[in-house]
Amino acid sequence: MASELTAWGHSCIRLERDGMRLVIDPGRLSAPDALTGAAGVLVTHEHSDHVDMSMLRQSLDVDPDLQVWGPPSVIIALSDGTAGDERLHGVTAGARIEAVGFDVEVLGEWHAVVYPTIPRVVNVAYLIDGALLHPGDSFTVPADRVVGTLLAPVAGPWMKIVEAVDFIHEIAPRTVVPIHDATLSPAGKALVDRLVHQLCPDVEYHRLPAADALPVL
């Protein structure tokens, strides 16, 4: 059975299969109901546009079965000083996990450079079922992998559009879904869409409205 991919604002997406919902990067620029019904959450790094600690902590308090995976810095922040919460899982590059029915390979290690004087934070990328890549705030390229669907960052203080285009060419996916674009106006999103269509003609490019689902995996 194929999974359904839906977009929940900025870098937040949700995968759903067999009634299980896996959410990636529910941050402060995401839809407020992004975590509704989630069984598992993957977080790429600690920046607030990728994880709303308060919202995720509330979801953990409400749902005793909710599972969360992320870099150790994220897990420490979520633990709120409470050790031994078996629902919180620290992950680093090279790990392979099973997250609510999805096979997840953890890749990468660092957030892209914003500016040389700004300290970098750990950023992991997630390759789901060997076919869908969420890089967080990085241009991590999986070695010797064929990526079917790439969630491609298209805007931010750490990147420019030529880097997104080069990333798409290097990954060579079948399908691209733009993410990390909450800072763009509607006109800015339209410009990015035109450029990616023009410069990456061999990929299927899908900007997903909130109500639309894309079959993947």
ABEGO torsion letter per residue (X at the ends): XBBBBBBAEEABBBBBBGGBBBBBGBBAABBAAAABGBABBBBABABAAABBAAAAAAAAAABAABBBBBBAAAAAAAAGGBBGBAABBBBBBGBBBBBGGBBBBBBEABBBBABAABBBBBBBBBBBGGABBBAEBBABBBBGBBBABBBBBABEAABBAAAAAAAAAAAGBABBBBBGAAABBAAAAAAAAAAAAAABAABBBBBBBAABBBBBX
